[in-house]
Amino acid sequence: MHEVSRLNDKFYIVGTSSMLDPHRLVTKQGETFGVFSRFGDILPFGKGEQGLYHGGTRFLSKYLLEVNGLRPLFLSSNVDEDNILITVDLSNPDLYKKGGGEQLKRDIVHIMRSRVIFDGCCLEYIRLRNFGSEATARLDIALEFDADFADIFEVRGMKRKRRGRVLPPETGRDEINLSYEGLDGAARGTNIKFFPPPDEIKGGRLAVFKKELAPGQTDTFFLTISYSGGSSSKGKRKRPMTYKQACGKARQRALDFKETATEIYTSNDLFNESIKKAISDIMMMLTSTPNGSYPYGGIPWYATVFGRDGIITALQCLWIKPEIAGDVLKYLAATQAHEVDRKRAAEPGKIIHESRKGEMAALGEIPFGAYYGSVDSTPLFLMLAGAYLKRTGDMELIRGIWESIELAVSWMGDYGDNDGDGFLEYTPHRDGLINQGWKDSSDSVFHKDGTFPQGPIALCEVQGYAYAAKKEIAEIAAALGKGGLARKLSVDADNLKGKFDRAFWDPGLGSYALALDADKKPCRVMASNAGHALFTSIARHDRAGMVARKLTSGPMFSGWGIRTLSSRELRYNPMSYHNGSVWPHDNSIAAAGFARYALKEYFVKVFTGIYEASLFMEFQRLPELFCGFHRRMGQPPTHYPVACAPQTWASGSLLLMLQTALGLEFEPKNERLLMKGPVLPGFLEWVRLKNLEVAPGKRIDLNIRRHKESVSVEVEKRAPGVSIIVYK
């Protein structure tokens, strides 16, 4: 048995104060992302998350625009619907002469900042226009910069014994260079280039543009902020593209994505906005890797590869964009562990949990350079392989990763089952994560009395993943002519289902226990994990209704969604990360599980709650999580102070619930679309799908309409040979 203290979680995200401004402007492309204030600035105060980041390093930690030494007046700011262009509208404050007397009234000069991130650069266009009709506006536009080159884990709150050396700035006529020598021997640099050159560069960090604008006159200037680093020498910086070129290439990338994705229209304009934001967030988080595009986790803390998150996002998007799942499978197969490494929790066949770049990962100060400390990524990988094949019929890809599939199956038996009892388990990891399910905070698994279990620990939902994985791979093995493996996996799955019910069902809870400890003693805690048992179909049919009722009742249901933990449990805290908060992705999985057991009433309740929560979020963007306080009349959901937004699997939540509502399943081999028991919630009168791919190259357009006691389906357009079957 293995016990690890939960009292000091070294990977905890520190929240020393609230965000300086909860209205954040976020954009990302590739490995580069930015978090800005509503003014378009990067505020340097405290330990905030604002900044420009690349590959796990913050390469710009301060960026302020001032007008004659004063902060401009805020008018508005936004990010466009494709998450490409940030636009900020400002105006001059009241300006006075040094000796007294007014020089310029406020709101005379409009200052527009437009910003795009592309190809490792942040490119900004600043336009000034004098809307006055009398006086010439004389302005000093000052831009101040700094770079701390902090590792993302430092920004999160981790303390380091030593840091590298920030070098003095270097300047030229039209540029500022900030640089840092890391303890890992790598040189990292930030280049800020101006066009036209500023009138002055002061102190190596301040650029001043002196502008005189006659009435009606407009003036513009540009700057490009680029990052270099990650090797033992600075190397040559590639010449950055222009602002116009970057905007054009980013727009084309968005168009390319949309051309092959299903288009979704509904009767509800607000729902349409939430769905559009979800899709554009997922598109933004897709990041090119040597093994295809991968949906990174979330901004700012998880802008990197996560095995579990990428798999669940791929499952949520499988119906509208199956290419994401194909790339996720290829990436995870290519990075699968092939040896035992206790520090990284790696074992042959195990699927990666997390991959980090940056100085601290390079030095081994954190174990997450390539870290395998999750018990569920491996069975989820197998589930995704089966779901992808059913959706696409792409046996060629499955054959290409079959060796990885077999190795993952072997891992479940050779390493995942610590004591041979048939359950998939994990042992708390001293060098990394104590808990290794999706609720991986140090205090998320406990007994009824609040005490923490000793490992190995078998989580409720993970047994469901293992069951579904064996069922899926049994079908693939049978299709490949591997009958022996298919029969073995099928029998193992059936045995696991029986064992699971006997060990995890708790009549007192009316649900499944959260986990089993090393002595097989259940953690008799009412938690949302039980909803995943319905999603994977490991739950007995006669138990499903009881679980759904419990999850959507007062102690578990906040009014906005299912809490991670019942309000009656000892460790319940609606402001905690995993012990009472509401996670959209968790709700989408439970809701899909309800529908699998034809529990439509409960499905609609969860779908409606999460959708209505999205209406109160910034840009209608569902965050990673929000607090689990009970819903109050006329009040929005309570924000969680350090939640990622966007968070990719949160973005995918409405997509999965919409697919579930429509009952969509695919038979690509037969060129057939199935709709099993479609049901539209009260906020949707009709849904129109365009360009829905049923089989490779075969698409269909549908119009689904809600009636008093039924749903009708109209086929507007379909490719030859495509058929559709609707089940009540």
Summary of the structure (lengths in Angstrom):
residues: 728
radius of gyration: 26.8
end to end distance: 50.7
largest distance: 92.0
contacts: 2605
relative contact order: 0.09
helix: 29%
strand: 29%
